[in-house]
Amino acid sequence: MRRVLLFLLAGVVVLAAAWLLAGLPGRITATFGNTTVEAGTPVVALGLLLLFVAFYVLFRLLGALLRLPRRTLYWRGARHRRLGDVAVTRALLALAAGEKADARREAHRARRMLGETPQTLLLAAEAGRLAGRDDEAEAAFRRLVERPDAAFLGYRGLLRQAMARDDWTEAAVLARQAEAVQPGAAWLRHERTRLAIRAGNWAEALALADTDAPRAALAAAAAEAEPEPARALKLARQAWKQDPGLAPAALVYATKMRTEGRENRARAVIRHSWTLAPHPDLAAFALAPVSDKLARVQAAQRLTEANPDHVESRLLLARTALDARLTGEARRQAEATRDAGLNQRRLWLLLAEIEEAERGDTEAGRLAQRDALRHAASADADPEWRCTVCHVPAAAWRPACASCGSPGGLRWGPGATASYPVPAVVG
Ligand SMILES: [Zn+2]
């Protein structure tokens, strides 16, 4: 309805204009040299109007022609952006689905359509990584490193690649470069801790580790590695305070004390740790300066007086008593652990030794030894260091598991049950 009204209005305006034009009075004469042209005013006015319209159309056409290259570029750019966005989405989907070939193809298309943006470079790198094309991924990560706005992404990718191929030197360099462009990134802190642990740089690992980290293990290892005595002692104290039940922490602290001539303090540290968690290495440390066999018995009694009924205490008392030829006491202590349910190989071997020392090369002695050794063959394994993460045993304590790399993963506890070869039976 409105359109009809507008159309009618326009018609009325055109008619009115034509009527006004036609009603213009007079004539217009123009002379060009010898030629004289004469026309009515309405005709000349109409001619001028048409001329104006013609010029207007001509100028618009010229303008459009001049703008054509720029417009073509714009249209092509818009089309590339549209296709590039589609390729980015497809590449992401392929990466998520683990489709190696699709991911690489779409990432390549996205890069062609959108150019080298952080997104397309990262996509290309990740697609290369997924497809096992490490060279391709590395090239894309290196291009990212060159961009100030995305250098961290590049370093992160290169760092992960270096760690995957166990190139710890390169990884450490890359971690420092990444830290420089993005200081304090949480992910980087975690990776730098891992790197420091891998490289055995315990002091750095301790400095970087968060509160959940096994700080006692890291501090003990750092103290062990620290050449400067005062700093080493401080680290050792820190380790022991963190976990007085961790034998290696107590040992490193006590060793530093002993080196400084503070023997009483060293023994107090060991005694305290023995009360919390007895470990044969603590006894070895405490008894090391004592050579007289009876004095060793007394030293063992002093060490174990807070928990004399503990299996480790009884086994230590039995061993020192046996060494001092106090076989009755040795037997009493050893049999007490057996009666309490201990069935470890070391106990049966100790009992066999006690039989030998007490009854010597007699028929009864040989029988008793044979019986103890038979038990030893099928007994539970002796306690050992074992990783709580991957459960691989370790011959000695280490601040990080040699098998899976978990820091503080090793714990002293029951050994894996295994059968042992029976030692040669006397007689
Ligand atoms: Zn492990």
Boltz pocket constraint, residues with backbone or C-beta under 6 A from the ligand:
constraints:
  - pocket:
      binder: B
      contacts: [[A, 387], [A, 388], [A, 389], [A, 390], [A, 391], [A, 392], [A, 401], [A, 402], [A, 403], [A, 404], [A, 405], [A, 406], [A, 409]]
      max_distance: 6.0
